[in-house]
Amino acid sequence: MTEATSSYRVLLVGYGGHGPTHAAAWRRIGLGQSMIVADPDPAARARALADGIPKNNIFADFRPCLDAVDIVDAVVPVTAHMDVAVAALSANKHLLLEKPATATSNDAARLAALAMQVGTVVQIGYQLRFHPLAVALKDLVTSGELGDPVYVAGESSGFKRLRSDLGVLRNDAVHFLDLTRWLLNKTPDQVFGVLQDDLHRGVESLACVILRYADGMVARIEAGRTGIGHNPDPFVPGGITTQVYSVVGSKGAAEINFHTGQLVHRLARFSNEERMSRPILQDAVTTEKITCSWTEATARSFRAFVDAIETKVLAPVPVCEAGVDLAILCEAIEKSAETGMSVHLEPNA
Ligand SMILES: NC(=O)c1ccc[n+]([C@@H]2O[C@H](COP(=O)([O-])OP(=O)(O)OC[C@H]3O[C@@H](n4cnc5c(N)ncnc54)[C@H](O)[C@@H]3O)[C@@H](O)[C@H]2O)c1
């Protein structure tokens, strides 16, 4: 991976809750110096100034700034994603778009078509793929050490703030849905979802999702705001959360914990006796703590994005896979939750 060159100029659109993490990540890869920030909210602009963005580089409207930059980084609420993304691509800019890419699969398809036509690099903000724990787990899975994956489980739950514009499906569960697609390189053909608004805020605060794959593999993804948490949340002061993800294969199992930085794996299989199958377990192997802040994971994703620009290849988190397919999957989960029935998916959704 190359270090980013300072010749790219970044326009960071949106300096609310998550914008400062992006600003810090751009600085970390050497592209913070000449960064421009645009946000219509005066309080957000004041925060950018306090964070060291020069006054002359801070604007209310992003549109007049487009000519001056190479990269547009959209960190605005999902309702504004299409507006910023279409303007950026129409101006021939490379685009980093936070997750979830769009509010609907139709918008995602429109965006993917525009991206293809323009030919600049477009990446969606699923930074967990770049977390060294996720990379280590993917290495373990692809090495074949765990055998064929038969069951995957991800839990992102705990007590922390609930957004009013997005429920936990599109806010939190999407990270693990994307991780599952990337880690296993396959898509489900059937999905069952339960979404519950137990805080009565108009968006779900609990999402339980079961995915079935053609080869028999099952994945269970759960995201919630009222589940028991085990560790202080890295974003929300006072929040307490759990973020764990595991893969069970025919020869062994592994779990990563994004809060503790631990990867634990062990080889395990069952004896095939007539009356009873018994587990044959080897000792668990716990790797040394793999720490990586969210800013660092975000910076790694930015570095990969800049590498894609420089080497003229597809973004490592492409809009078709992480935008269109994931939006189709979320809509299927919502349909399942509404009807109480599982939903079949076309290949690649
Ligand atoms: N990848 C992650 O881990 C992660 C974490 C948090 C948020 N996000 C995503 O980042 C995006 C922003 O989230 P947030 O928590 O910062 O939201 P937020 O509501 O706290 O902040 C959004 C900011 O965008 C500004 N804004 C709105 N419309 C704008 C426009 N047209 N031009 C410029 N600025 C505009 C608002 O004034 C506000 O300051 C969302 O899509 C969210 O899902 C991703």
The ligand as an ORCA input file, in Angstrom:
! r2SCAN-3c Opt
* xyz 0 1
  N     -18.827      4.230      8.867
  C     -19.193      4.469     10.116
  O     -18.767      3.778     11.048
  C     -20.114      5.611     10.401
  C     -20.241      6.108     11.710
  C     -21.107      7.195     11.922
  C     -21.825      7.737     10.866
  N     -21.683      7.216      9.610
  C     -22.432      7.782      8.461
  O     -21.940      9.094      8.231
  C     -23.000      9.923      7.745
  C     -23.112     11.152      8.661
  O     -23.361     10.724      9.984
  P     -23.197     11.745     11.215
  O     -23.313     10.907     12.440
  O     -21.983     12.582     11.039
  O     -24.517     12.630     11.021
  P     -24.831     14.019     11.693
  O     -26.279     14.249     11.511
  O     -24.240     14.070     13.073
  O     -23.993     15.079     10.825
  C     -24.275     15.302      9.473
  C     -23.759     16.685      9.094
  O     -24.023     16.861      7.704
  C     -24.465     18.200      7.520
  N     -25.202     18.295      6.263
  C     -26.470     17.943      5.992
  N     -26.756     18.183      4.696
  C     -25.637     18.702      4.145
  C     -25.306     19.151      2.852
  N     -26.169     19.102      1.841
  N     -24.055     19.649      2.641
  C     -23.160     19.684      3.648
  N     -23.414     19.250      4.895
  C     -24.656     18.779      5.136
  C     -25.297     18.524      8.748
  O     -25.422     19.915      8.947
  C     -24.474     17.838      9.835
  O     -23.519     18.704     10.395
  C     -24.256      9.057      7.741
  O     -24.440      8.544      6.455
  C     -23.923      7.934      8.717
  O     -24.624      6.747      8.431
  C     -20.842      6.180      9.356
*
